[in-house]
């Protein structure tokens, strides 16, 4: 596993993250597209195989494959293991214990990436392709047909969680999508209608009873709002990637980035903030120059530029 926090000297790394290690596969897929470095793939291939093996048999914090459907379960009582990781004392604000949608999108993507890497270096990746097929077949369990979007978490302590969150965008935006074309479009459309703002996407739909539209107050109030409606700038990247996959319209996709040009002149001058209020006027909050936000806006510009060629 890749830790979610690299500590100072003398401190122990923290490994309570279900997504960081799976993102590694996507990072390598993108790197290979840019470099065609097969020697690098060969060097890392055994490590990637070990990562998959440990996820299949189970690792820290309840992160393990469910043999009955090949989907990944993640989380233990009292721990926050997804990117929505706000915690105040013993209060985990969004525990999301069970099978989170973006973790399983990353899991499917990782398996497909490894099968692809195997093909590139002349190894036998059939087992990973077969496992990916099983995951894709089971991913249909995430589809909440009446609402026309994905459940945020399935098989949780209280069953399925139907809250409308942006996490499902990863099931459309990654290199490999487990959703059908119609489902991909439905996800992009509903996220555009209910989550998209001028500077990113809300972490929870505004019509949800748990929605908090303003980020402020003491630490408990701030952390309580962090992933309950607060807008995150970095989510514009997955949204643009998903939008381009579905609509193939770079000119339209570019319009979603235009407000960032104005934002560069306020708050953290020349940079992009971490978060914004979920309610208008979407006041910038949090870190004034956040790497997640900056990186994803740059990636989105590059994706659009590439699509225009």
C-alpha positions as a LaTeX table, in Angstrom:
\begin{tabular}{lrrr}
\hline
Residue & $x$ (\AA) & $y$ (\AA) & $z$ (\AA) \\
\hline
Unk1 & 0.00 & 0.00 & 0.00 \\
Unk2 & 0.98 & 3.60 & $-0.57$ \\
Unk3 & 0.53 & 5.71 & 2.57 \\
Unk4 & $-1.82$ & 8.66 & 2.51 \\
Unk5 & 0.56 & 10.62 & 4.73 \\
Unk6 & 4.34 & 10.65 & 4.57 \\
Unk7 & 5.44 & 11.60 & 8.08 \\
Unk8 & 8.31 & 13.56 & 9.53 \\
Unk9 & 11.40 & 11.68 & 10.67 \\
Unk10 & 10.64 & 9.34 & 13.55 \\
Unk11 & 6.90 & 9.08 & 12.87 \\
Unk12 & 5.04 & 6.12 & 11.41 \\
Unk13 & 3.43 & 6.38 & 7.96 \\
Unk14 & $-0.36$ & 6.33 & 7.85 \\
Unk15 & $-1.94$ & 3.82 & 5.52 \\
Unk16 & $-5.64$ & 4.47 & 6.02 \\
Unk17 & $-6.39$ & 5.08 & 2.36 \\
Unk18 & $-8.15$ & 2.73 & $-0.02$ \\
Unk19 & $-7.49$ & 4.70 & $-3.19$ \\
Unk20 & $-3.85$ & 5.87 & $-3.22$ \\
Unk21 & $-2.39$ & 2.51 & $-4.27$ \\
Unk22 & $-5.01$ & 2.04 & $-6.98$ \\
Unk23 & $-4.31$ & 5.53 & $-8.33$ \\
Unk24 & $-0.74$ & 4.32 & $-8.86$ \\
Unk25 & $-1.95$ & 2.16 & $-11.76$ \\
Unk26 & $-3.60$ & 5.14 & $-13.42$ \\
Unk27 & $-0.46$ & 7.24 & $-12.92$ \\
Unk28 & 1.63 & 4.54 & $-14.59$ \\
Unk29 & $-0.89$ & 4.22 & $-17.44$ \\
Unk30 & $-0.62$ & 7.94 & $-18.09$ \\
Unk31 & 3.18 & 7.82 & $-17.79$ \\
Unk32 & 3.41 & 4.99 & $-20.30$ \\
Unk33 & 1.18 & 6.82 & $-22.78$ \\
Unk34 & 3.64 & 9.72 & $-22.65$ \\
Unk35 & 6.92 & 7.78 & $-22.66$ \\
Unk36 & 6.33 & 4.27 & $-24.11$ \\
Unk37 & 8.94 & 3.16 & $-21.55$ \\
Unk38 & 8.55 & $-0.63$ & $-21.53$ \\
Unk39 & 11.63 & $-1.13$ & $-19.37$ \\
Unk40 & 9.93 & 0.86 & $-16.62$ \\
Unk41 & 6.84 & $-1.34$ & $-16.93$ \\
Unk42 & 8.94 & $-4.49$ & $-16.70$ \\
Unk43 & 10.66 & $-3.19$ & $-13.57$ \\
Unk44 & 7.39 & $-2.39$ & $-11.81$ \\
Unk45 & 5.27 & $-5.27$ & $-13.10$ \\
Unk46 & 6.06 & $-7.69$ & $-10.21$ \\
Unk47 & 5.19 & $-4.98$ & $-7.67$ \\
Unk48 & 1.88 & $-4.32$ & $-9.43$ \\
Unk49 & 1.11 & $-8.03$ & $-9.34$ \\
Unk50 & 1.77 & $-8.07$ & $-5.59$ \\
Unk51 & $-0.57$ & $-5.12$ & $-5.10$ \\
Unk52 & $-3.39$ & $-6.95$ & $-6.84$ \\
Unk53 & $-2.67$ & $-10.14$ & $-4.87$ \\
Unk54 & $-2.85$ & $-8.31$ & $-1.54$ \\
Unk55 & $-6.07$ & $-6.60$ & $-2.49$ \\
Unk56 & $-7.56$ & $-9.96$ & $-3.43$ \\
Unk57 & $-6.57$ & $-11.63$ & $-0.16$ \\
Unk58 & $-7.06$ & $-8.57$ & 2.04 \\
Unk59 & $-4.89$ & $-5.87$ & 3.56 \\
Unk60 & $-5.17$ & $-3.04$ & 6.11 \\
Unk61 & $-8.41$ & $-1.35$ & 7.25 \\
Unk62 & $-10.77$ & $-3.93$ & 5.83 \\
Unk63 & $-9.59$ & $-3.38$ & 2.26 \\
Unk64 & $-10.25$ & $-6.72$ & 0.56 \\
Unk65 & $-11.91$ & $-8.25$ & $-2.44$ \\
Unk66 & $-15.28$ & $-9.89$ & $-1.84$ \\
Unk67 & $-14.91$ & $-13.31$ & $-3.48$ \\
Unk68 & $-18.66$ & $-13.45$ & $-4.14$ \\
Unk69 & $-18.66$ & $-10.54$ & $-6.61$ \\
Unk70 & $-14.97$ & $-9.54$ & $-7.05$ \\
Unk71 & $-15.73$ & $-6.01$ & $-5.80$ \\
Unk72 & $-13.57$ & $-4.27$ & $-3.20$ \\
Unk73 & $-14.77$ & $-3.70$ & 0.33 \\
Unk74 & $-13.07$ & $-0.94$ & 2.30 \\
Unk75 & $-13.28$ & 0.44 & 5.80 \\
Unk76 & $-13.43$ & $-0.44$ & 9.46 \\
Unk77 & $-15.38$ & 1.11 & 12.30 \\
Unk78 & $-13.80$ & 4.39 & 13.40 \\
Unk79 & $-11.64$ & 4.89 & 10.30 \\
Unk80 & $-11.97$ & 7.04 & 7.20 \\
Unk81 & $-10.34$ & 5.36 & 4.19 \\
Unk82 & $-11.61$ & 7.26 & 1.15 \\
Unk83 & $-10.62$ & 10.76 & 0.04 \\
Unk84 & $-13.65$ & 12.02 & 1.98 \\
Unk85 & $-11.62$ & 11.62 & 5.14 \\
Unk86 & $-12.77$ & 14.30 & 7.60 \\
Unk87 & $-12.58$ & 13.16 & 11.22 \\
Unk88 & $-13.02$ & 15.13 & 14.44 \\
Unk89 & $-11.86$ & 13.25 & 17.53 \\
Unk90 & $-13.78$ & 9.95 & 17.24 \\
Unk91 & $-16.37$ & 11.29 & 14.78 \\
Unk92 & $-15.85$ & 10.05 & 11.22 \\
Unk93 & $-17.98$ & 12.48 & 9.22 \\
Unk94 & $-18.37$ & 10.37 & 6.06 \\
Unk95 & $-17.31$ & 6.80 & 6.94 \\
Unk96 & $-18.49$ & 5.35 & 3.59 \\
Unk97 & $-17.77$ & 1.84 & 4.87 \\
Unk98 & $-18.68$ & $-0.94$ & 2.46 \\
Unk99 & $-17.98$ & $-0.85$ & $-1.28$ \\
Unk100 & $-17.47$ & 2.78 & $-2.37$ \\
Unk101 & $-18.12$ & 3.51 & $-6.02$ \\
Unk102 & $-14.84$ & 5.28 & $-6.83$ \\
Unk103 & $-12.76$ & 2.61 & $-5.07$ \\
Unk104 & $-14.32$ & $-0.03$ & $-7.27$ \\
Unk105 & $-13.94$ & 2.12 & $-10.37$ \\
Unk106 & $-10.24$ & 2.39 & $-9.50$ \\
Unk107 & $-10.09$ & $-1.36$ & $-8.82$ \\
Unk108 & $-11.56$ & $-2.17$ & $-12.24$ \\
Unk109 & $-9.23$ & 0.34 & $-13.85$ \\
Unk110 & $-6.19$ & $-1.14$ & $-12.05$ \\
Unk111 & $-7.00$ & $-4.65$ & $-13.27$ \\
Unk112 & $-7.47$ & $-3.42$ & $-16.85$ \\
Unk113 & $-4.23$ & $-1.44$ & $-16.64$ \\
Unk114 & $-2.29$ & $-4.47$ & $-15.45$ \\
Unk115 & $-3.71$ & $-6.63$ & $-18.23$ \\
Unk116 & $-2.66$ & $-3.91$ & $-20.69$ \\
Unk117 & 0.82 & $-3.64$ & $-19.16$ \\
Unk118 & 1.22 & $-7.40$ & $-19.45$ \\
Unk119 & 0.38 & $-7.22$ & $-23.15$ \\
Unk120 & 2.91 & $-4.43$ & $-23.66$ \\
Unk121 & 5.79 & $-6.41$ & $-22.14$ \\
Unk122 & 4.83 & $-9.83$ & $-23.46$ \\
Unk123 & 3.59 & $-11.26$ & $-20.15$ \\
Unk124 & 0.44 & $-13.29$ & $-19.55$ \\
Unk125 & $-2.23$ & $-10.95$ & $-18.20$ \\
Unk126 & $-5.28$ & $-13.09$ & $-18.87$ \\
Unk127 & $-6.00$ & $-13.58$ & $-15.16$ \\
Unk128 & $-6.24$ & $-9.80$ & $-14.69$ \\
Unk129 & $-8.46$ & $-9.35$ & $-17.72$ \\
Unk130 & $-10.72$ & $-12.16$ & $-16.49$ \\
Unk131 & $-10.92$ & $-10.59$ & $-13.03$ \\
Unk132 & $-11.73$ & $-7.23$ & $-14.61$ \\
Unk133 & $-14.60$ & $-8.85$ & $-16.52$ \\
Unk134 & $-16.03$ & $-10.16$ & $-13.24$ \\
Unk135 & $-15.73$ & $-6.74$ & $-11.63$ \\
Unk136 & $-17.45$ & $-5.09$ & $-14.58$ \\
Unk137 & $-20.31$ & $-7.58$ & $-14.41$ \\
Unk138 & $-20.75$ & $-6.92$ & $-10.69$ \\
Unk139 & $-20.41$ & $-3.15$ & $-11.10$ \\
Unk140 & $-23.97$ & $-3.15$ & $-12.35$ \\
Unk141 & $-24.98$ & $-3.42$ & $-8.69$ \\
Unk142 & $-23.95$ & 0.22 & $-8.30$ \\
Unk143 & $-26.53$ & 1.43 & $-10.80$ \\
Unk144 & $-29.49$ & 3.11 & $-9.09$ \\
Unk145 & $-31.91$ & 2.95 & $-12.00$ \\
Unk146 & $-34.76$ & 5.08 & $-10.54$ \\
Unk147 & $-32.36$ & 7.98 & $-9.92$ \\
Unk148 & $-30.24$ & 7.37 & $-13.05$ \\
Unk149 & $-26.94$ & 7.55 & $-11.20$ \\
Unk150 & $-24.65$ & 5.29 & $-9.18$ \\
Unk151 & $-25.03$ & 4.47 & $-5.52$ \\
Unk152 & $-22.20$ & 6.12 & $-3.63$ \\
Unk153 & $-21.60$ & 2.99 & $-1.52$ \\
Unk154 & $-23.15$ & $-0.45$ & $-1.67$ \\
Unk155 & $-23.19$ & $-3.23$ & 0.93 \\
Unk156 & $-22.58$ & $-0.80$ & 3.76 \\
Unk157 & $-23.66$ & $-1.34$ & 7.37 \\
Unk158 & $-27.03$ & 0.22 & 6.48 \\
Unk159 & $-27.31$ & $-1.16$ & 2.96 \\
Unk160 & $-26.84$ & 0.95 & $-0.16$ \\
Unk161 & $-26.16$ & 4.69 & 0.06 \\
Unk162 & $-28.01$ & 6.59 & $-2.68$ \\
Unk163 & $-26.60$ & 10.04 & $-1.92$ \\
Unk164 & $-25.68$ & 11.96 & $-5.05$ \\
Unk165 & $-21.93$ & 12.62 & $-4.83$ \\
Unk166 & $-19.25$ & 13.25 & $-7.46$ \\
Unk167 & $-17.30$ & 10.06 & $-6.67$ \\
Unk168 & $-19.14$ & 8.18 & $-9.43$ \\
Unk169 & $-17.46$ & 10.40 & $-12.04$ \\
Unk170 & $-14.35$ & 8.23 & $-11.69$ \\
Unk171 & $-16.36$ & 5.36 & $-13.15$ \\
Unk172 & $-16.50$ & 7.45 & $-16.34$ \\
Unk173 & $-13.26$ & 9.44 & $-16.31$ \\
Unk174 & $-10.54$ & 6.82 & $-15.76$ \\
Unk175 & $-8.78$ & 5.04 & $-18.62$ \\
Unk176 & $-11.23$ & 2.14 & $-18.37$ \\
Unk177 & $-14.91$ & 2.54 & $-17.51$ \\
Unk178 & $-17.11$ & $-0.29$ & $-16.17$ \\
Unk179 & $-20.32$ & 1.57 & $-17.15$ \\
Unk180 & $-22.29$ & 1.39 & $-20.37$ \\
Unk181 & $-22.33$ & 4.40 & $-22.70$ \\
Unk182 & $-25.87$ & 5.31 & $-21.61$ \\
Unk183 & $-24.90$ & 5.10 & $-17.95$ \\
Unk184 & $-21.80$ & 7.21 & $-18.54$ \\
Unk185 & $-23.94$ & 9.95 & $-20.11$ \\
Unk186 & $-26.48$ & 9.80 & $-17.30$ \\
Unk187 & $-23.73$ & 10.21 & $-14.69$ \\
Unk188 & $-22.20$ & 13.20 & $-16.48$ \\
Unk189 & $-25.61$ & 14.84 & $-16.97$ \\
Unk190 & $-26.80$ & 14.55 & $-13.39$ \\
Unk191 & $-23.44$ & 15.68 & $-12.00$ \\
Unk192 & $-23.58$ & 18.69 & $-14.31$ \\
Unk193 & $-27.13$ & 19.50 & $-13.24$ \\
Unk194 & $-26.79$ & 19.08 & $-9.48$ \\
Unk195 & $-23.11$ & 19.17 & $-8.49$ \\
Unk196 & $-21.23$ & 21.37 & $-10.96$ \\
Unk197 & $-20.49$ & 24.96 & $-9.91$ \\
Unk198 & $-18.30$ & 27.70 & $-11.34$ \\
Unk199 & $-15.18$ & 26.41 & $-9.56$ \\
Unk200 & $-15.58$ & 22.67 & $-9.17$ \\
Unk201 & $-18.16$ & 20.16 & $-7.99$ \\
Unk202 & $-20.15$ & 19.96 & $-4.79$ \\
Unk203 & $-19.31$ & 16.99 & $-2.62$ \\
Unk204 & $-23.04$ & 16.39 & $-2.01$ \\
Unk205 & $-26.16$ & 17.48 & $-3.88$ \\
Unk206 & $-27.79$ & 20.64 & $-2.52$ \\
Unk207 & $-31.19$ & 18.96 & $-2.20$ \\
Unk208 & $-29.85$ & 16.33 & 0.20 \\
Unk209 & $-31.01$ & 16.80 & 3.83 \\
Unk210 & $-27.38$ & 16.49 & 5.00 \\
Unk211 & $-26.15$ & 19.24 & 2.64 \\
Unk212 & $-24.16$ & 22.11 & 4.20 \\
Unk213 & $-23.70$ & 25.03 & 1.85 \\
Unk214 & $-21.20$ & 27.16 & 3.77 \\
Unk215 & $-17.80$ & 26.12 & 5.04 \\
Unk216 & $-16.98$ & 27.98 & 8.26 \\
Unk217 & $-17.05$ & 28.09 & 12.04 \\
Unk218 & $-14.92$ & 26.06 & 14.43 \\
Unk219 & $-13.07$ & 22.89 & 13.41 \\
Unk220 & $-16.05$ & 20.64 & 14.07 \\
Unk221 & $-18.34$ & 22.75 & 11.90 \\
Unk222 & $-15.74$ & 23.10 & 9.15 \\
Unk223 & $-14.91$ & 19.40 & 9.05 \\
Unk224 & $-18.61$ & 18.60 & 9.24 \\
Unk225 & $-19.12$ & 20.55 & 6.01 \\
Unk226 & $-15.90$ & 19.46 & 4.29 \\
Unk227 & $-17.48$ & 16.67 & 2.24 \\
Unk228 & $-21.15$ & 17.45 & 2.80 \\
Unk229 & $-21.66$ & 20.03 & 0.07 \\
Unk230 & $-18.40$ & 21.96 & 0.01 \\
Unk231 & $-17.11$ & 22.44 & $-3.55$ \\
Unk232 & $-13.75$ & 20.86 & $-4.40$ \\
Unk233 & $-11.67$ & 22.36 & $-7.20$ \\
Unk234 & $-9.85$ & 19.12 & $-8.05$ \\
Unk235 & $-13.09$ & 17.45 & $-9.11$ \\
Unk236 & $-13.16$ & 19.55 & $-12.28$ \\
Unk237 & $-10.55$ & 17.17 & $-13.73$ \\
Unk238 & $-12.66$ & 14.00 & $-13.53$ \\
Unk239 & $-15.70$ & 15.96 & $-14.69$ \\
Unk240 & $-13.93$ & 17.30 & $-17.80$ \\
Unk241 & $-12.46$ & 13.87 & $-18.59$ \\
Unk242 & $-15.89$ & 12.26 & $-18.25$ \\
Unk243 & $-17.57$ & 15.03 & $-20.26$ \\
Unk244 & $-15.07$ & 14.66 & $-23.11$ \\
Unk245 & $-15.58$ & 10.88 & $-23.17$ \\
Unk246 & $-19.36$ & 11.25 & $-23.40$ \\
Unk247 & $-19.84$ & 14.38 & $-25.54$ \\
Unk248 & $-16.54$ & 14.66 & $-27.43$ \\
Unk249 & $-17.04$ & 18.43 & $-27.48$ \\
Unk250 & $-13.85$ & 20.21 & $-26.35$ \\
Unk251 & $-15.29$ & 23.67 & $-27.04$ \\
Unk252 & $-18.14$ & 23.04 & $-24.61$ \\
Unk253 & $-15.80$ & 21.44 & $-22.07$ \\
Unk254 & $-13.59$ & 24.54 & $-22.19$ \\
Unk255 & $-16.46$ & 26.73 & $-20.99$ \\
Unk256 & $-16.47$ & 24.90 & $-17.65$ \\
Unk257 & $-12.92$ & 26.13 & $-17.00$ \\
Unk258 & $-13.47$ & 29.80 & $-17.83$ \\
Unk259 & $-14.45$ & 30.89 & $-14.28$ \\
Unk260 & $-11.02$ & 29.75 & $-13.07$ \\
Unk261 & $-9.43$ & 32.57 & $-15.07$ \\
Unk262 & $-11.27$ & 35.10 & $-12.92$ \\
Unk263 & $-10.50$ & 33.17 & $-9.74$ \\
Unk264 & $-6.77$ & 33.44 & $-10.47$ \\
Unk265 & $-7.05$ & 37.16 & $-9.67$ \\
Unk266 & $-8.53$ & 36.74 & $-6.17$ \\
Unk267 & $-7.96$ & 34.83 & $-2.90$ \\
Unk268 & $-4.57$ & 33.14 & $-3.58$ \\
Unk269 & $-3.35$ & 35.34 & $-6.42$ \\
Unk270 & $-2.27$ & 33.32 & $-9.44$ \\
Unk271 & $-3.37$ & 29.98 & $-7.98$ \\
Unk272 & $-6.51$ & 27.93 & $-7.31$ \\
Unk273 & $-8.07$ & 27.34 & $-3.93$ \\
Unk274 & $-8.66$ & 24.00 & $-2.27$ \\
Unk275 & $-12.40$ & 24.40 & $-1.71$ \\
Unk276 & $-15.34$ & 26.78 & $-2.13$ \\
Unk277 & $-18.72$ & 27.20 & $-0.49$ \\
Unk278 & $-21.42$ & 25.03 & $-2.01$ \\
Unk279 & $-23.84$ & 27.98 & $-2.04$ \\
Unk280 & $-23.43$ & 31.03 & $-4.29$ \\
Unk281 & $-21.30$ & 33.09 & $-4.61$ \\
Unk282 & $-19.03$ & 30.05 & $-4.04$ \\
Unk283 & $-16.62$ & 31.89 & $-1.75$ \\
Unk284 & $-13.09$ & 30.41 & $-1.82$ \\
Unk285 & $-12.09$ & 28.62 & 1.38 \\
Unk286 & $-9.32$ & 26.44 & 2.74 \\
Unk287 & $-5.82$ & 26.40 & 1.28 \\
Unk288 & $-5.28$ & 29.31 & $-1.10$ \\
Unk289 & $-2.95$ & 27.40 & $-3.44$ \\
Unk290 & $-3.90$ & 23.74 & $-3.51$ \\
Unk291 & $-1.91$ & 21.23 & $-5.58$ \\
Unk292 & $-4.96$ & 19.03 & $-6.19$ \\
Unk293 & $-6.87$ & 21.93 & $-7.70$ \\
Unk294 & $-3.97$ & 23.35 & $-9.72$ \\
Unk295 & $-2.96$ & 19.93 & $-11.06$ \\
Unk296 & $-6.46$ & 18.96 & $-12.15$ \\
Unk297 & $-7.17$ & 22.29 & $-13.83$ \\
Unk298 & $-3.92$ & 21.97 & $-15.76$ \\
Unk299 & $-4.73$ & 18.38 & $-16.67$ \\
Unk300 & $-8.18$ & 19.44 & $-17.84$ \\
Unk301 & $-6.72$ & 22.17 & $-20.06$ \\
Unk302 & $-4.31$ & 19.60 & $-21.55$ \\
Unk303 & $-7.11$ & 17.11 & $-22.19$ \\
Unk304 & $-9.16$ & 19.74 & $-23.97$ \\
Unk305 & $-6.19$ & 20.91 & $-26.02$ \\
Unk306 & $-5.44$ & 17.33 & $-27.07$ \\
Unk307 & $-9.09$ & 16.72 & $-28.01$ \\
Unk308 & $-9.08$ & 19.83 & $-30.20$ \\
Unk309 & $-6.25$ & 18.53 & $-32.41$ \\
\hline
\end{tabular}
